């Protein structure tokens, strides 16, 4: 009862009373936006070196990605081929019972959370603010982020909790508490785990549904006539419909979620990538110029938004927002995999930033750069991406609307699982606790649909980046164990001790 009373207080604090005053989009935005501004200022506190000012959290993530890449012997390169084999199930043993889902299902569940509107709207935001050069740093951030993803997802499986009913609970909350306890730092580990869980709950409401719902609604407005659309100024109704659909899926837990994501993710990938490739190849003659704009913009001191450092910041910020490497979200999904080798899931996980950032984000960026629309000041987010595609495929806004809904929907259901596991870590397992979180999650879908883009992006960025502080501390301290496990696994693989089943 005490836990439920704490939950009730949390709910009353999180849901502003103004939301129920009139039900209007403006009231929702006015009620939530001030909190967003406060949280954003705290998380993105600036650091100034010389005349250059940048958010410390970005430096924190980028340095970690580079360190793990070098320390793990460039696992993002040498482990890539084997990762593909693992996803194909070549090394899957039919008698492995620990876990709930396959390598492929775990990957699609995690990808469904990262392959979302950050790839469509977030890339547009980065190029609008940082110019084409932001694309270069976005790609580089994705490549280095593969190593961070490997480390955190290996830890997620290594320290996961197998419940009596066979279900799995994992993620930074568990490797921070268990891993630190092994090193005699139980108190610090518990504190970091609780901080991470709180931020993860907030992130699930931000990046996990508010941003997704916001941009999905905006695309629906564009596809149905803009300001003349029947759904214009009715964001909360759109959000309510999405909340109902999400609620139907998330009731069934991770197994219900992966049944949806293993079908949705490949479909989303094919629809979006096919359209992007069609536009890119139909402008093959201007493609070299697009790449030159990216390279010149990446290093030109006259680049938009404060020169090279400004462009670098925008690129890395969008890369981190898109693939979430080092954030600590993906290990929650990957920890549910059926395997006795934690390293195998870390290798599978490194494919996420590659597919998410290096492939999909780069294609989006090329389409926008080819269109030349990024120099226009009256477009932002999804509207810019939609218009860029529409220049070549006039009916594409309708297809994009479907893709956006699929992206948003899949991201929401995966992030609902992340947030739920963080919630139950704090408030305990149980049907009542689960139901309260899922209801609150659906409420924030409605909130996000009605808020302004800037407020939603700032809140999402603040919450998700705050998760990286405790997560990276844990990754640094526990990395030596991961390296030993990686070296041992590759040694046994070379010696033929790791059996192939296909």
N, C-alpha and C positions, 0 to 999 in steps of 0.2 A: 504493500500500500504506500509505503514511503516513497518508493521509486516512482510509482504512478503519480503521486502528488507533485514530485519534482518535475515530472514530464508535463503535468498540467500547468505549472508555473512557467515552464519553458515555452509552452504553446501560447499562453496569454501574452508573453513578452514578445514573441516572434510575429504574431498576427496583429497589426495595428487596428485599433477600433474603428479608424476611419474607413477601413475597407468595407464595413457594413453600413456605413452612413448613407450612401447613395448608390453604390454599385457602379459608379462611372469610372472610366479609364483614368480621367484626370485626378480623381480622388485617390486612386490606387498609387499613381505615380507620386503625387505630393506626399503621401504617407510613408513611402518606402525610400524615396530618393535621399533624404537627409542622412539616413543610416548608412546608405551606400557611400556617400561622400566621406563620412568619418572612417569607415573601415578601409577604404581605398588609401587614405592619407597615412594610416598606421602601417599597412603592409608595404606600400611602395615608398617608404621613406628614402629620400635621396642621399647619395654619397657624391661628394665633389672632390675631384682630383684635378688640380690646376684650374682650368676654366671649363672643365667638362663635368656635368652633373648627370647621374644615372641612378635608377633604382637598384639598391643593393641586392634585392632578391634575384634579379637577372644575372648579375655577376656570380652569385651563389650557385645558380643552376648551371651556367656555362662552364665555370671552372670545374665543377664536379663532373660534368660530362667529359671534359678533356682528360681529367685525372683518371677516371675509370677506364677510358679508352686506352690510355697508355699502360695503366697498372694491370689491366686484364689482357694485355698483349694484342690489342686491336681485335677483340672478339667480335666486334661489329663487322669485320671483314672476313676473318678466318672461320667464323662460325656460321656465316650466312648460308652456305650450301647445305650444311648438316641441318640447319633450322628448317629448311624447305623439306628435307627428307622426313623430319619429325612430324611436320604438319600433315604430310601425306600418309602418316601412319605406318611407315616402314619399320619403325622400331617399337611400335605399340604391342605390348604383351597382353594377350587376352585374359591372363590370370591375375592381372594387377587389379586389386579391389579398392585400394585406398584412393578416395577422391570421388567426384560426382560426374565429371564431364571429360570428353576426349581433348587431345591437344588442339584439334581443329575447332571444337566448340568453345574452348577457353579463349583461343585467339579471336574468334568472331565476337564473343561476348565483350572482350576488351576493346576490339576494334570498333564495335558498335558505339562504344562510349567516346572514342577519340575521332573516328571518321564521322564527322557531323558538320554542323554549320560553321565550325571554326575553319574548315577547309574551304567553304564557299564564301561566307560573310567575313570571316576573320582575315583571310588573304586580301580581300578587297580593302579592309580597314588598314592593313599594313602598307599596301601599295599607295593608297590615298595619302597617308601620312608620311611615308618614307620613300615613295617613288619606287621605280622598278628595282633599284638596288637592294631593297629589302628582301627580294626573292633569293638572292645569293646567300644572305645570312640565314634566311629561313631554311634553305636546303642544308647548309653547313650545320645548323642547329639540330636538324633531323638526323644527320649522319652521326654526329657525336652523341646525340640522345639515345641512339641504339644501345650504347654501352651502359648508360644509366638504367635503361629499361631492363637489360640483362641482369644487372646486380640486384635490383629491387624485387624482380619477379622470382629470381632464384631464392632469395631470402623469404619471400612470401610462401613458397612451398616448403622450405626447410623448417620453418617455425610455425606452420599452420596448426590449427587445433581440429582434430577429428572428433566429432561429437558421437555420443552413444548410438544415435539413429543413423549414423553414416554421413550426415551432413558435415560440411566443412566451414570453419571460420578462419579467415586468414587476412594478411595485410600488415602494414606497418605497426598497427596496434599490437600485434602479437610478436613480431620479431623485435620490436623495441623493448617490450616487457620481458620476453623470454631470453632474447639474446643478451640484453644488458644484465639480466640476473645471472647468467652464466659467467659474466665477467666481474661479478660483485658490485654491480651498479643498479640493483633492483629499484631503488627509490627514484633515481634519475630516469630509468627506462619507463617506469609507470607514469611519471609526470609527463614525459614526452609523448607517450602513447595516448594519454587522455587529451593532451593539447591537439594532437593530430586528429583524434576522433571528432573533437568539437569542430575543428576547421573542415573536416571532411563532410560533416553534416551540413555546414553552411555552404560548402562547394556543391553539394548535391542539389541544393536549392537554387544555386546560381548557375554555374556552367551546366549542371545536370538537367535543369528544366526551364528556368527563367529565360536564359539566352536562347535556348532551342525554341521554346514556344514563341518568343518575341519575333525571331526571324522567320519562323514558319508562317506566322500570321501576316507579317509584312509581305512575304511572297504571295500569299493568298490574296491580299489586297491588290497587288500589282497585276496578278493574273486575271482578276475579275473587274478591272476597270479603274484602278487607282482610287482617287478621292471620290469618284462617282460610284465606287463599289458598294454593294448592299451591306458588306461586312465592315466597311470603313467605320472607325470609331466604335466598333463592337468587339474589341479584342477579348474581353472577358468571356463572351459567348463562345468564341473560337477556342479559347483556353479551356473552358468547361468541357467542350466536346473531346478535346485531346486528353484531358484529365480522366475522363471516363474510359477511353480506350486504353490508356496506360494502366489504369487501375485494374482492368480486366486481366492484363498479362501479369503484372507484378504480384498478384495474389498467390500465384503458384510457385514463387521463389526462383532460384537459379535454374532449375531444370526446365521450368516453363519459359524462362527468359532465353536460354540457349536454343530452345526449339524454334523460337522466333528469329533470333539473331543469325543462326547458321543458314537460314534461308534469306533473310533480308540483306545481310552484308554483301554476299556475292551479287545479288540483284542490284543493290545500290551502286556497287563498284562498276558493274557492266554498263548501267544506264549513264552514269555521269562521265566515266572515262571515255566511253564510245563517242559521246557528244563532244567532249573536249578534243579528242584526237581528230575528229572530223573537221573541226574548226582550225586546229593547228595545221593539219595537212592541206587544207584548202587555202591556207596562207603560207605555204611552204617557202615562197620566194621572199617573204618579209621576216621569216623566222630568224635568220642570222642577225638582222637588225634588232630584233627583240632581245636576243642573247647579249648583243653589244650594249644595249640599254641597261640590262641587268648588271653587267660587269662594270660599265662606266659609273653607274649609279651607286654601286657598292663601295667604290673607292674614291669617288669624286668629292672633293671638299665643298663643292658648290651644290651637293645633293640636297634634296628637300629635307625639312624637319631637322635642321641643325647639323648638317654635314655628315661625315662618315659615321661618327659615333651615334648620331640620331638614327640613321638608317639601320645600323647594326642592332640598335636597341629594338626598333620596330620589328626587324626580322626575327631576332631571337625570342622576343616576347610572343609573337604569333606562333612560332614553332613550338614553344613550350605550352602555349594555350591549346594548340592543336593536338600534339602527340602526348603531352603530359608526362614526358620522361623526367624522372626524378621527383615527381609530385607525390607518388605513392598510391595513386588510385588503382592502376592496373594490377598490382599484386593481389588485390582483394578478389578479382575475378580469376586470375591465373592460379591462385592457391587451391582452387576447387578441382584441378586437373587430376586425372587418374595416372599417377606415376610414382615410382619409388626413387627416381633420380631428380632431385630439385633442379639440377643444372639444365636438364632437357627443357623444362618450361621457361627457364631464363633465356635459352637460345631461341625458342619459339617466339618469345615476347619481343626480341630485338627486331623482328620483322615489322612490328607495329609502326615505329617511327618511319621506317623506310616506305611502307605502303601509304601511310597517312600523310607524311610531310614531303618526302622526296618525290613520290609519284603524284598523289592527288593534288596537294597544294601547289606543286610546280606547274601542273597542267592548268589549274585555275589561274595562276599568275600569268602564264603565257597568253591565255585567252584575253585577259584584261589588258595586258600590255599591247597585244596586237590590235585591240579595239581602239586604244588611245583615249578611252573615256576616263581614265584615272585622273586626268588633269582638270576635269569638271568638278566644280565645288558644290554642286547641288545634289550629289549622290553619295550614299554611304552604304556600307555593308552589302546585304543581299541585293539591294536595288542595283548597285553597280555591276555585280556579277551577272545578274539577270539581263541587264541591258547589253552587256558585252556579248553574251551568247545570242541574244535576239538579233544583233546586227547581221549574223550569218544565217541563223535558223529562226525565222520570224515567229514560228509557233513554239519555240523552245521554252518561253516562260511557263507554258502549261506543263511541259515535261518536267521543268525544274521545280514546279510546284509539287509534283508528285515525289520527285527525288528529295526535295527539302522536307516534306512530311515524313518520308521514310528515314532520312537522316535524323531528324529531330526525334521521331518516335523511338528509334533504336537507341539513341543516346540517352533518352530519358529512362528507358527501362533498365539499361545497364547501370546508370548512375543511381537509380533508386536502390539497386542492390548494394552499391558501394556505401551509400548513406545509411542504409538499414544495418549493415554490419558494424559501422561506426556507432550508430545509435544503440544497438544491442550490447556493444562493448561497454558502453557507459551505463545504460539503464537495465541491462540484463536481457536474457532470452525470454520469450514468452509471447503468447498469442496477442495479449492486450497491448504490449509494448510495440510489437510489429504493426498492429493495426493502426495505432496512433501515428507512428512515423509515416506509414503509407498514405494515410489520410492527409497529413500535413504536406507531404510531398506533392500530392495532387492539387492541393490548395495553391501552392506556389506556381504551378503551371498556369493557373488562371491569372495570378499576379503578374507573372512575366509577360504574358500576352498583352497586357495593358500598359506596360511601362515604356519609357523612352529608351532607345537603343544605348545611348551613352551611359545612362544609369545602370542598365543591365550589364553592359560590358565591364564597367568598373567594379561592380559588385562581384561578378563572376571571376574576374582576374584576381581580385583581392583574396577571396576565399581559397581559390585553387592554389595560388602561389604561396599562401600562408602554410599550406600543408607541407611544402618542401623543406621548411626549416627543421622540424623534428625528423622528417624522413631522411634527409641527407646526413644529419648527424649520425643516425643509426647506420646508414650505408657505409660511411667512412669507418666507423668503429668495427663493423662486422665484415667489411670487405676482405680482410685476409683469409677468413674462413671460406668465402666464396671462391677466392682464387685457388685455394688448395683443392676445393671440390672440382673446379673447372679443369685444373691440370690433371687430376686423377681421372676424370671422366674421359678426356681426350687420350690419355695414355692407354686406358682400357679399350677405347674405341680403335686405336691404332693396332693394338694387340689382338683384336678380334674377340675381346671378352664381352662386348656389348652385342647382343644377338639381334639379327635382322629377322623379322617375321614375314616380310613380303618381298 
